[in-house]
Amino acid sequence: MIKSFLAGAIAGGAAMWIWGDRIRNTIDQATSGVRTRAAEQLHGVADTLQSVADTVDQGLTGSPQQRAS
C-alpha cells in the first residue's frame, strides 16, 4: 500500500513538472467565468448589506448617516 502511494505521488509530481503550466492554464480558463460571476455576486451582496445597514442607522437615529469613503 505504501508503494502504491509513493508511486502515485511520484507520478503526480512528474506530471505536474512536465505539464504543470498547461494544466494550470486549462484550469484558469475553465474557471475564469465562475470567478468573475462570484465576484460580481459578492459585490452585489456587499451593496445590499450596506443598504440594510444604512436603513437600520436611519431607523435608530432618525437621520441618514454619511458613509466615510
N, C-alpha and C positions, 0 to 999 in steps of 0.2 A: 504494500500500500504506500509506503514512503517512497519507494522507487517510482511509482506512477505519479505521485505528487511532484517529485523532483523533475521527472521527465516533462510533465506538463508545464511546470514553472520555467524550465529551460526553453521549451518550445515557444511558450508565450513571450518570453524575453527576446528570443531570436526574431520572432515575427514582428515585435514592436521595434526592434533595432533595424530590421530590414525595411518594413513597410509602415513604420510609425507615422511619418509625415502624411502619407497617403490616407491612412486610417483616420488621423485627426482631421484632415481636410474634409473627408467624406462625412464624418460626424458633424463637423461645424456647419457644412452646407445643409445637412438634413435637419438640423435643429435651429437654424437661424430664425426661421419664421416663428417657431414656438417661443423662442426667447423674446422676440420683438412683441408678439401678442401678449405675453406675460408681463412685460414691462409696461405696455400700454394699459393693461387692466389694473396693475398696481398703481399706476399714476391716477387712474380714474377713481380707485378706491381711496387714495390719499386725498383727492379733491373732495370726495363725498364726506369723508371723515372731518375734513377741515370745515366744511359747510355745517355739519352737525355740531361741531364744537362752537362755531360762531353763533349758531341758533341758541345753543344752551347758554352761552355767555350773555346773549341779548335777553334771554328769559330770566336769568338770575339778576342782572344788573339793571335791566330796563333800557339800556342804551347800547348801541353797537360798539364793539371793541375793534380797535385798529390793530392789524397784524404787523409785527415787526418783520421787515424784509431782510 
